[in-house]
Amino acid sequence: MALSTIRTVNHLLKPFTAATRRLSSDSNATINVEISKPYTAHNIDPPSSIVETTPNELMTFFSDMAEMRRMEIAADSLYKAKLIRGFCHLYDGQEAVAIGMEAAITKKDCIITAYRDHCIFLARGGGLVESFAELMGRKDGCSKGKGGSMHFYKKDSGFYGGHGIVGAQVPLGIGISFAQKYNKEDHVTFAMYGDGAANQGQLFEALNMAALWDLPAILVCENNHYGMGTAEWRAAKSPAYYKRGDYVPGLKVDGMDALAVKQACKFAKDHVLTKGPIILEMDTYRYHGHSMSDPGSTYRTRDEISGVRGERDPVERIRNLILDHNIATEQELKDIEKGKRKVVDEAIAKAKEIPMPDPSDLFTNVYVKGFGVEAGILFRSLEQIGKNSDPHYHETNNMVAILIIFCLDAGERERDNCRQQ
């Protein structure tokens, strides 16, 4: 399944008694579950509202989401302790989208998303240590400590990153799907965006290309109903985002139901491999504010937030299914959650021991190979000159060198452009 730290269900349940006996003989037995809300479709017949699952899958879903939830809660604390700097957008409440999507696809399929990307990275097989290392700017982070919260990346698992510019990842996702079709691959790309990005012009341009060329692209709108501080109804004349493609079919999905998401994503993958793009609107909800600078309570009430937690929480939904089907006991599930707290705490401790990136790596993976080499050499030369001439030289002086390099580099490129004209 999704997370690199996930074990098989039998391993997860080694300390268990009754649950171990139940699952050891029947962990892959089929369970038919009716989704919480029927799909709403646009220009297409919806998939069945009955989803097949197994005890094994439900336990894995619960374990995965418990880990994601705990990671985001820990990230909140690390940010407030100033161990995470810059932007930070948390995913708690939306875990069912990441989990359900991953259950429907393979690592050969690709995902690209915006800045709320930590849990997508985990679902794609990323680890907790490299996640926290990246959040804290350490060199062994998934983006070598240079991307931070908004720019997680894992190419070997088909995760083409979090992106900081609202909506800009969607055209990139369409480009990935173009490459898949060009190379005659039987794989698809999920280009994810939020309701706040759904009004971006570039999204419609990209969608037009995907439809024109029948690309295997699935546009996933994670509609958590609020931008930074703007409710969807204040920004969109029609917030039925699954209909926005007009000539492109769409499906509205309960994004708080992991099984509904899984079924919809399987359906979408089969569709786009032969018939071109589709839009999936995931009706979901974020518990935190838009980012850490947003308290999230000025444009919505605390009663609204607690109401969603009480009635639609994705982790509790899976918990209830497990209990209803006598797969595990309440105490056994609490033990899993307790174990996840320990795993997350251990990962944070390890990440804190990882050093920061060396200043000499500043330009690594910034320029296309063969370009920008001179800038890197100049940076190191200026750094050495500074250290030789000033015994009190501090690495913060690197910022002066960086500004000089950018100016020189920009000027040289401008001269090159003039020579070519």
C-alpha positions, 0 to 999 in steps of 0.5 A: 500500500501507500506508506514506506513505513507500513507493514503488512496487516499481520505485522501490525497486529502481532501484539493483538489476540482476537484480531490476529486470529480473525485476520490471519485466516480471513484478512483478504475476505471481500467486504462490500461497503456502500459509500457514504454519499452517492456520486454525482456525475456530469456527462458520464455514468457514475461508478457503482456506490458499492465498493469492495474492500477487505479487512487487510485494506481497512486496517492499512487505511486506518494505519496510514491515515493515523500516521498522516494525522499524527505527522501533521499535528507534529508539524504544527507543533514544530512550526510553532517552536520555529523549527519549521520556517517559511510556509506550511500548509497542513492536510489533516482532515483530507487524508482520505483523498491521498489514501483512496487515490493511492489504493487505486493506482500504481507507482507508475502512475503520476501525481502532481499537486500544490503546496499541501503536499506532505501526506501525498508524499507519504502515500507515494512511499515517502518516509517520515524522517525525510519528511521532517528533515525537509520540513526543518531544512535538513540536507537529507530531506526529500528535496535536500532541505531546499524545498521545505513544506511546499516542495516535497518530491519523489520522482522514483514513485511518480510524485512530481512535487508540491508547487507553490504557485496557485494552479501552476502545477496543473499544466505541468501535470498535463505535460506529464500525461502528454509524455505518457501518451507519447511514449505509449504507456498505460499509465495516468497522471493525477493533477491536483488543485484546490477550489481556490485554484479552480478559477485560474485561467491556466487550468482551463487552457491545460484542460483544453489541451488534455481534451484536444489530445485525449490525454490520460489526465485526471484533474482532481479538485480537492474542494475544502471549501475555503481559500486563504479566507474566502469561501467558495461561494464568494469566489465562484459563480458556480462552485460545481467544479466537476462540471467546469470542464463542460465537454469533459466529463466529471464526477463529484466524490465524497472526499472524506470517504477513502473507499469512495475515493478509491472507487472513483479513482479506479473508474477515472483511470480506466476512463482516461486510458481510452477516452481522454481526461476527466475531472474529479471533485473531492468534497473534503475539509481541512481542519487547520487554517489555510496555512500556519499564518491563518487561524482558520476561524475568522471565516468559519465557525468553530461549530462548523469545524467540530461538526465536520469532525464529528460527522465526516472525519475520514479516520473515524469512518474507517474506524467505525467500519473496522469495528462494525465488521469485527475486524479489530477492537477499539483498544487495538485501534487505539494501540495503533494510534499510540504506536504512530505517535511513537514512530512520529516522535522517533522520526522527528528526533532523527531528523533533528540530528541531520545537519543543514545543507552545505552552503556550497550546495546552494546552486545544485539542481537549480540550473540545467546541467551546463548552465550556471556553473560559473555562478557556483564557482564565483559563489565559492570564490567569494566565500573563501575571499570573505573568510580569508579577509575577515576572521569574524566572517559568518555564513550569513555574509553568503547572502551578499555573495548570492545577490552579487552572483544573481546580478552578474548572472542576470547581466551575462544572460542579458548580454548573451540575448543581445548578441543573439539578436 
